[in-house]
């Protein structure tokens, strides 16, 4: 659980610190090591892990690309590389370091998504990974997306206890 948590933040911080530098290869290296370690550690449930990772990553990436397309924010740098890395790594936390969070009441879970989802993007903007073009729209859309995403993940996990 702790290694999973540290793995996510090692990828997040490598993106934040190295993506806009001449050391961007470190992002790929940190992501690759983290992903290989995660998959090896979870090889007994590899199929279900890959399914969940794919669903969450695709939904998240498509939503972020939609937000860029409609002008909520502008993704910077090599976002076609780092954006999937962040979403894939986030998806690895669902059944591991974030398991206890999904046991919370839906209202609290929604509130956590509403607050901490957008806060992560705000933090990324401080590292020039994205630029807000409409702060109010950003907060509204991302807050509700993240709140809904958290509840949706809980429902998927609840329906598939034996799988995830």
Secondary structure, DSSP 8 states (H G I E B T S, - for coil): -HHHHHHHHHHHHHHHHHTTSTTTHHHHHHHHHHHHHHHHHTGGGHHHHHHHHHHHHHHHHHHHHHHHHTTSEEE-SSHHHHHHHHHHHHHTTTTTTTGGGGGS-HHHHHHHHHHHHHHHHHHHHTTTSEEES-HHHHHHHHHHHHHHHHHHHHHHHHHTTTT-
